[in-house]
């Protein structure tokens, strides 16, 4: 267990202490024991809101609003209300709410007990509270609200659910009885300092003022001055966060204005503009609806033939129950060792010396492994430009340029691309632009993991690896150890996600673990921590595009030039193929008569970026849709009309000279418009936007092309090995790996139909290099097609061998044959 690298000699479970889990309904509020789970707090407050007068539950509603987006049920069932307070997170969802409400905290120690109000003094510094080291938080009292008191809570995060906040807030106002004159005002924020803060300077100036436009302007000006952030403030997004503080108060102002319902003279309270009312509405999420659509199988299809039927994932029950065995679940060997990687803290540096003296003092230390221990070649990687272990230099910092381009030499006609600024000339427009697309982490649930087991003779070694690419893992390890590939056995049971991140980058761990096993003669295991995995393995390539698009005022695009730049990281890896696919997708679904695309991979002092779902296609298409949207806006035409006008048609040639035959995109487009009632819904969106000032809706339809298969032709192959045992059971092996996508399930369906036997008689144990050699990686959305056909062909061979037995016993069963 990890507690920020601290060792605690004794541990106490607060959930077992009755005093920390009690609830009391007092005269001033509801008191919760500090260890009460948030799910229990939520249930208690919901009951209170349902049973108490509305004016008493304003604070409760604010807490409930934050808990709605706090986390999933699993987290709220174990997270405690007290833990949330004592953690003292500067971006806490609940602490600004408790501070604004004036919640009371009961703090106890041996022989002492005190009650403090949770105000601006409770958090004196970053992650610090007023509690002394020997004190604990016993309970928190959330107060009832009073007549004339209003409360709201806000949170803004990158996504609505289960995400840490950028800015959170709790806001409370109390008016003098029967008026709109402020008696008390509290505005508390998280995410605007190194602790939860209260805007005291601003709120104190508003006492005795009326709730009107003048107060709104004064508060906004005060917040802008009081809640400032340094340009380099942790968390970034400084301007956005500062704007949120004003936005939250504006929503609170409108909400209170609406609740007051006062439309008297302007000197007491302003009127709520009807178009502003949408800003006061809380976000409501519809309950999830799950529907699975599938085609009906042809009439007469055998009940045991599962092709086309909704067959559950074969390992779904085991995965849900935790019984499915992943790489690190394999029981440990008796003499097994663990490997930890030592990574550079510098992006670009020379290795002057390596001092292992401190490591050797750690109990359990066995040995240190470096490039000097490699018996074969220390050079590895797809482009032979990587090292198993760094030697001499950590990373070479220079630009690596590789140019790929396609240009259809057609006449530009009347549209010129020579000008550097938009040129509105004789109905033709040439518009330049630029777009940057950031990277992305794979974040598979199972990080990279390898177990290497030396066999003790002839250089044999067995590796259990979480990889999409058994063949490259085998060849890289063999090359590093200086042995033939037939001495290395790679086995994959299943992966906990891959998404391309375990295609080539899994070899980083596998080769290091294999070397440790070779040197020590013991089985060695390594599973990366999440932070290590994200540091080492790279992700989706960030792209920069500089483009110039020529189009008519009618929206018809006639010329395009795009320069693509990708951040490849410190090695080539698959960056060239990814750039090629981005260029293949630079047109998306649009027929552009004159098109030129160039791609350059930039070498940087960062971990090498690699394959990621889509493999460059998403970047190419996003760039295309970016300039296509600009075309529509510039022409003042509906975006769907401009997109439809530029689409490919049957028989057109793409910019890589593929003739489009059996092209169904136009029909699909029209069917989608009709089935979605697009135009009717678009009119509803336009009407809503006219009636609402602050909340807007949008609706869009975008065509997408998806290039399957490998761009290297010889990789488009599959392999299979089918064993039929004397009891009629079938063991199926193929070249693809299972990473949760259900490939094994589909392969069983194929074999079931081919052999005409139930799926229950067929089993897939694993993928391994000693059953199906020289496999292509499980990637490019083509593994089902390739390996499925291989399985079908293998099954046909077996059926031919069984024909003599069938003829002798035509009425026999599968087991008889």
N, C-alpha and C positions, 0 to 999 in steps of 0.2 A: 504494500500500500504506500501511496505517495502523499506526503503532507508537506509539500514545498521543502523537501529534503531535511525535514526535522524529525527527530526521534522522540516519541512520547513514551515514557516508561509505563504510564498508566492511562487507560482510556475509559471514559464513562459514556454510557449510552443515555442521553437525556430523554429519549422516548420512554424509558422505563421509570422515570421519576414522576410520581403523580402530581406534585406541586407545579411542575413545569408543563403539565398538559391539561390543567384545569381551565374552565371557562366560567366567568361570573358576570351576570347581568346586574350592574350597579345603577345607582341613581343618575350618574353622569355619563355612563357609557358601558361598553362591553369590554371586559378584561380577559385577555388570552394569555395562557401560560406561554413562556418563550419557546417551548418545544412543540407547540401545536402545529401540525402540518398545515400548509397553505390550503390544501384541499378542504380541511376541516374548517379553517377560518372562512373560506369561501362559502361553504354550506351554511354556517352559522349566520353570516351576514345576509345571505339570500333569504333565510327565514325571517331575520329581523326586518328587512325591507318589505317583506310580504305582510308582516303583522303590525308593525309600528306605524304611527302617523307619518306622512310623507316628509313633513318639515324636520323630523328627527333623523332622517336617514340619508341626508345629503352626503356626509362623509363616507358612509358605508357604500354608497353607490360609486363614489370615486375610487375607493379601494377595489371594489368589484370590477370596475372598468380596467384597472391595471392588471388585475389577476386574469382577466380574459385573455390577455396576450402575453402573460408572464412566461408560461411554459406549458408543456403537455401534462396530461393527467398523471403520468408516471412520476414526473419531477415534482409536481405539486403535492403528491402523496407522501413524499419523504422530505422535501425542503420545509424548513420551519420558519415561522414568522420572526423569531428571535435571531436566528442565524442570519436572516436577511438584514437585520438592523446592525448586528455586531460586526458583520463583514465590512461594513462601512464603505461599500463601493461608491465611487463618485458618480456612477451612472445607474444607481439603483432605481428600480421602478417604483418601489414602495416608500423609501425614505423621504422623498420630497412630499409625498401625500401625508405621511405621519407628522412631518415637521409643520406643514401648513395647517393641519387640523389641530395642532397643539396636543398631541397624544402624550399621555403620562407613562413613564417607565418606572417600574419598581426594581431597585437594584439591591442585592443582598450580599452579605459576606458573613464570616463568623462573628456573631454577636451584633451585627449592624444591619440596618434596613433603612433605605431612604427612597424617596420618590422625587423624580426630576421630570420637568417638562422637556419634551424633545423639541428644542429650538435651535437657533443659529449657533449656540455655543456647544452643542452636543458633539459635533465632529470638529475637534480642534486642528486636525491636520489630516494628511492623506492616510486613509485606512486606520485612523485613530478615533477613539471615542472617549468620553469622560470617565469611563470605568477604570478603577484602579486594577492592578494585576490580579489581586485576590478576589475581586468582585465578579459576580455573575448577574446576568439579566434574568429576573424572575418572571416578569409579566409586562404586558403593554396594554394600556387602556385606550381604546379607540372611542372618542367622545360622540355623544349624540349631537346633532346640529340643533340650532335654535330657530325660533320664529324670526324670519327676516335674514337668515343666513343661507348662503349659497356656496356650493363647492363643486369643483371640477378637477379631473386629473387627465393628463395628456402624456403621450409617449410617441416618439418618432424613431423608427429603426429602418434599416435597409429593406427588411421585409416585415410583414404584419405579425407573423407568429414566430415564437421561439427564436428571437434574435435579441442581442444586446442593443440597448438604446443609444441613439446619438444624443438626444436630449429628452429628459423627462421633467414633469412638472406637476405640482399640486397647488391649487389656487382657491382661496377662501375670501369671502367678503361678508360682513355683517352690517346691516343698515339700521339706523335709528328707527324705532317703531313707527310704521305707517308712512315712511318717507323713502326716498332714494338717496339719502345722505349717508355717506360712508362713516361707519363707526369703527370698524376694524377691517384691515386688508392684509392678506398674507400671500406672497408670491414666492414659492420655493422651487428651486431647479436642481436637477442632476445633469451632469455632462457639461457644465459651464465653469467648473473649477476642479481642483483636486479633491473636493469634498462636496457634499450637498450644501447648497447656499440659499440664503433668504435675501431677497432684494429689499433690505430694510430702508435704505436711503430713499428709494422710490416710493415705497408704501407709506412711510411716515408723512410724506408731503401731501398725501391724498386724503388724510383724515378730515372729515367735515365737508369734503367736496361732494358734489352731486354726480351721479352715474350718468354722464353725458359725453358728448364728443370732445369737450375740453379735457375731461379726465382721461379719455382714451389717448389723446395726443400727448398729454403730460406724462402718462405712464410709459408710453412707447419711447418717448425721448429719454426718460429716466433709465429705463432698462437698457437702451442702447449705450448709455454712458456707463452705467454701473456694472453690467455684465459684459465686459470686454474680454477678448481672448488674444493672446499673442499669436502672431502669424505661424509660429512653429509649435503651437499647442498640441499636446498628445491627442491623437484621434483625428487630427486634420479637419477638413471641411469647416474651417473657421467661419466663413461668411454664412454658410448654410446654417450652422448652429446658432449664430447670433440672430439670424432672421427667424429661426424657430421660436426663440424666446418672445419675440413680438407677435408672431403668428398665434402662439398658444394664448397669449393674453387677449388678442383680438377675438379669438373664438370664445374665450371666457366672457369677455365683455358682451358679445352678442347673445350668448346663452343666458346670462343674467338679465339682459335687457328683455329677452323674450319671456323669461319667467316673471319678471316684474309686471309686464303687461301694461305698463304705464304709458299713456300717450297725452300727458298733460302739456303744460307749457314747456318750451325748449330749455328754459333755464333750470329745470329740475331733472328731466330725463329725456333723452333723445328717442326718436322713433326707429323701429327696426325695419329697414328696407326689405320688402318681400324677396328681392333677388339675393339678399344676404342670408336668408334663413337656412339654406343648405349647409352653411358653415357650422351650424349648431347641432347638426345631426350626427349621432354616433355611428361608426361603421358597423354594419350588421352583415354577418356572414351566413349565407344559406347553409343548412345542414348538408353534409356531403351525400351525394347520390351515386351509387355504384351500379353501373350497367355494363354488361359484357355482350357485345354484338358479334355474331359469327354466322356464316352462311350455313344453310341447311345442307346436309349431305344428300347425295342423290338417292332416290328411292331404290330400295333393294340392296343398299350397301350393308354388308355384314355387320352385325352388332359388335363383333370383336374387332372390326377395323376402325381404329381411332383417328385415322386421318380426317381432318376437317371437323372433328368433334372437340369440345372444350375440355381437353385433358389437363388436369392440374399438374403443376411442376412435380416431378417424381420425388424430389427431396423436400417439398414444401413443408410437410409435417415435421420432418426432422429438423429443418432450419428453424421453424417456429418454436419448437420445443427445446432447442439447444443441443440436440443429439447429433446433428451433422458435424462431421469431423473436418476441420480445416487444418492447415499446415501446422500451426502452433499447438493444436489439440493433440497431435501425435504424442503418445507417452514418451517420457524421456528415457534415454539409454542410461545404463548403469554408470558408464564413465564419460558421460556427455559434458562438454564444455560450452560456455556461452561466449559470444563474440560481441564486442562493442566497437563501433567505429569512432575514430578520432578525426574530426573534421577541422578544416582550416577556418580561422576567424578572419582571414584576410582574403579578399577576392583576387588579388594580384600580388604575389610575393614570391621571393626565392626562399627555399628551405636551406638555412645555414647549418642547422644541427637538430638532432632529435634527442631529447633527454627523457628517459623512461624511469628515472630513479623514483619519482613520486608514485608512479603507477605500480612499481614493484613492491611498494610498502603496503599496498591494499591487500587485505586477506583474500586468498583465493587466486591471486595473480599467477598465471602460468607462463605466458610469454608475450612478447610484442612482435608483431608481424609488419613487415614493410616491403618495399619493392625489391630489396636485396634478397628476400626469401623466395622470390618467384623462380621456379625451376625451368619454366618454359619462356613464353613471351609476356612481357609486361604491357605490350601494346594490345589494345582491344577496341571494341566498338564497331558499328556498322561501317564507318569510314576509316577504320584503322587509325583514328586520330585521338584515341583515349588511352588512359593508362589504368591498369588495375589499381595500382597505388601511385600516388603522386611522387615524382622524383625530380629533384632540383628545383622545379617551379610548381607553384600551386595552380596558376592559370596564366596563360599567355594573353596579353591584352592588345589585340590588334583587330582590325576589321577584316572579315572574310567575305568576299563578294563573289557571288555566282549568279550569272545572268541567264534567265530563260525568257524567251519571248515568242509570241505569236503575232503575226501581222498579215491580215488578208489584204493583198495589194489591189484594193478596189479604189476607184476614183472617189475623191471626197465630194465631188459634185459642186453644188452651190454653197456648201457649208464649210467654212474654214476654221481650223483649230489653231491658227497661228497667233491669235491675239491672246494677251495675258489677262485681259479683263473682259467682263461680259460685253459682248458686242451685238447690239440689236440692229441688224443690217439686213434689209430686204427679207424680213420674216425668219431669219436664221439667228440662233443664239449660241454662243460658245461660252460656257461657264466653268471656271476652274474651282477646285475645292480640295479639302484635306480632311481625312478622318483617321483618328487613332482608336484602336481596339485593344483593350487590356488583355492580360493573360487570365488563366483560370487554373485552379487546383483540381486534381482528379477527386480527391477525398473519398476514395473507396473505403468501405468500412474496415476491411482487413488491410493493414499496411504490408509492405514487402516482408517476406519471410522465407528463409531457406534453412533446411537441415541437411548437412553433408555427412555421409557415413563412409569412411574408407573401408575397403574390403580386405586390404592386407596383402594382395597379390596382384602382380602384373599391372599396377597402377589403377585398378578398378576403384570406382567410387559411385555411390548411389546418392542422389540428391532428391529431396522432397522440396518442391519449390512452388510458390504462388506466382505463376507466370502464364502469360498468353502464348509464349513462344518457346516451346520445349527444344526445338532444333537449335536456335541461336544460343540458348543457355548451355546446351550440350557442347556446341562447337567452341564457345568462348572459354568454358572451363577446360576443355581438352587442350586448347591452344595455350592457355596459361600454365597448365601442368606439364605440357610437353608430351602428351600421350595421344594415341589415336582416339577418335570419337567413339569407337566401339567399346572403349573402357569406361565410358561415362554413361550412367543411366539416370535419366531425369523423369520424375514421376509427379503428376499433378492430379490430385483427387478433385478438388474444386477450389475456386477463389471467392473471396468475399468482395467481388467487384473488381473491375479492371479498367474499362473505358479507354484503353490504349496505353495507360500508364504502366502496364505490366507487359508490354510488348518487348521493348529492348532494354528499358531501364532496370528491369529486375536482375539483369546480369551484374549490375553494380554490387549487389549484395551477394549473389550466388558465387561469383568468382572469389570474393574475399573470404567467404565461409569455406569454400572448397580448399583454398590455400591453407587456412587454419587447420582444417581437418588433415590435410596432407602433412603439414609440419609436425602436428602433435600426435598423429596416428589415432586420434579419438574422434568420435562424433561431435560435431559442432553445430550450434543453433544460433540464429540471429533473427529476431523480429524487430523491426524498427519502431521506435516510438513515433507518435504522430508528428511531433516537431522535427525529428530527424528525417522522416519521410518527406515532409514538405520542403525541408532545406535542401535535400540531396537530389531528388528525382526529377525536378522540373515539371512543367505543365503545358497548357495550351500556349501556342506562340502568340505573343503580342504582335499586332500588325499596325503599320502606318501606311496609308494610301494617299497618294497625290494624284488627282484625276482632273481631266478636262473633258467635258461632255458637250457635244454639239447636237442641237435639236431645233425643230421647227416650232413656231408659235402654236401649232396644232397639238404639240406634245409628242410628235414622232421623233425618236432619237435616230440620228443619222451617222454619228461618229463618236468614238470613245477612246480615250487614252488614259491608262491607269498605271502608275508606278507603285508596286507593292514592295514594302520592306518588312521583314520579319526579324524578331529577336531570337536567333537560334540558340543563344547560350554559348558555352565554351567549346562545344564539339558539333560536328555535322549531324550525327544521329540520323533522323528521318526528315530533317528540315527541307531537303531538296524535294522529296516526294510531296511533302505537305505544301510547299510553295507551288509545285506543279498543279496540285489539285485545286488550290486557290485560283490559279489562272484558268483552269478548266471551268470553274464556277463563276468567273468574273462577269459573265453575261446573265447569270441566273437563267431566266426563261425567256429572254428578250433577244430578238433578231436585230442586231446592230450591223448595218452594212459595212462600216469601216471601223475596225477595232484593233487596238494595239495594247498588249499587256506585258509588263516586265516585272520580274521578281528578283529581289536581292535578299540573300540571307546574311544577316549581320552577326559577326562573331563578337560576343561580349563576355565580360568576366562574371558570368552568372551560371548557375547549373543549366545543363543542356536541356532545352525544351524538346518535347517529344510528341508522339501520337496522342491525340485526344479526339473523342467522338466527333466525327465529321471530317477530321484530318485535313483542315485547311478550307474545306468547302464552306463552313459557316462564315469564316472571315471574308471569303470572296463574295458570297451572296449578301452579307450585311453591307459591304461597300457598295454593291450594285443597288440595293434597295435605298441606300442613303442618297445616292445621286438621283435615283429615280423619283424619290420624294421631292427633292429640290426642283426637278423638272416640272412636276405637277404643280408645286407652289408657284414657281415662276410663271407658268402658263395660266395660272388661275383656273385650272381644270380639276375635276374630281380625280383623286389618285387612282381609283379603280378603273376609271376610263382611260387614263394614260397608260396604265400597266397593260390593260387589254389591247390597246392599240399597238403596243410594241411586242406582243408575244409572238413566239415562233408559230409557224403553221406547218401542216403536213408537207413533207418534201423539202423543207428548208435545210440549209447546211449550217452547222455550228462553226464557231471560229477555229475549231480543231478538225474541221472537215468531216464531221459525222452527219450523214443524211438521216433526217428524222422520219422514220417510217412507223406506221401504226401509232401515230402521235395523238394522244388523247387529252392533252392539256386544255385546249379550248372547250371541249365538251365538259371536262371536269370543272372548269371555271364557272361555266353557266349553271351546272347542276348545284354547285356550292352556293352560288348567289340565290338560286331559287329555293333550295332546301333550308337555307338559313334565314330566308326572308330579309335579305341584306338591305335592300332599299327601304323597306318599311321601317326596319329598325334604325336605319340611318336617319330617317325623318324624325323618329322619336328622340334620337340623340341630339339632333340639331335643336329640337324644341326644348329639351331639357337645358341645353347650354344657353339658350336665350333667356330662360327663366331663372338661371342660377349664376350668380356672379363668381363665387369662389370655388365651387365644385364643378368639374367638367367631366364629360364622358367622351369616349372615343370608340370608333369601330373601324376595323381595317381588314382587308382581305389581300393576301400576298401569295403569289405562286412560288413554289420551291422545287428545285430539282435536286436529286440526290444521286451522286455517282457511286455505284457499288463496284466491287471487285478491286483487285490490285492493279495499279498502273504498270507494274513490272509483270509482263505476261506469264512468265513461267511459274509465278507464285499462285496462279489460279488453278490449283490442282488439289485433290483430296485423296485420302487413303483410308482404308478400313480393313479390319481383320475380324472375321466372324467365326466363332467356335460353336459347334453344336455338340452337346454332350449326350451320352447314351440314355440319360433320363429325359431327354427332350428339351432341357433348358439350354438357353443360348447366352453366350457371353459375347458382348459386342464391344469392340474397340475401334476408335477412329482418330483422325488427326486433330480434331478440335478439342478445346478445353472448355470446361463449364465454369462460368463466372457469375451465375445467377440468371443468365438470359434464357435458360431453358433449352440449350442446344442438345444436351443428352436426351431430354424428353422427346424432342422432335426426331432425333435419330432412332429412338425406340419405336416411334410411330412408323417411320419408314420401313424398318425391318419387320415390324408386325404385319404391315400390308404385304410386303414382298414375300414373306414366308407363310402368310395366311395363318398366323398363330396369335394368341392373345398377348398383350403387352406384359402381362404378369409373368410370362415365361422368359422374358428378355431382361438382361441386366447389363449395366455399364459400370465397371469398377473404377476406372481411372484412365487417364491419358498418359502414355509413356513412350519413350524413344526406342524401347526394345520390342514393341509390338507394331507400331506404325512409324517408320523412320522418315527423316527428311521432310517433316510436315511444314506447311505454311503456317504463319501465326494465325491465331483466332482473331480475325480483324476484318475490316473492309465490308462488313455486312454481307458476307458471302459464304460463311462457314456452313450454314445449313445446305446451301445449294451444292457446294463442292463435296463435303463429306457425306451428305445424304445420297448423292449419286454414286459415290464410291461404295457405300453400304448396299445400295440397291443392286449394283453390279456384282458384289460379292455374294449377296443372297441368291441371285440368279445362277451363279456358278454352283452353289450348294444344291439348289433345286435340280439342276441338271444331273448332278451326281446321285441324287435320290430317286431319279426317274425309274431306274431298274427295280428298286424296292417297291415303288408305288405300283408298278405294273404287276408285280408278283402278288401284292396285297392291296388291291384298289379300294377295298372297304376299310382298310386299317386307319388308325389315327396317326397323328404326328409322332407320338411316342413309339408307335409300332415301326414306323419307317426308319 
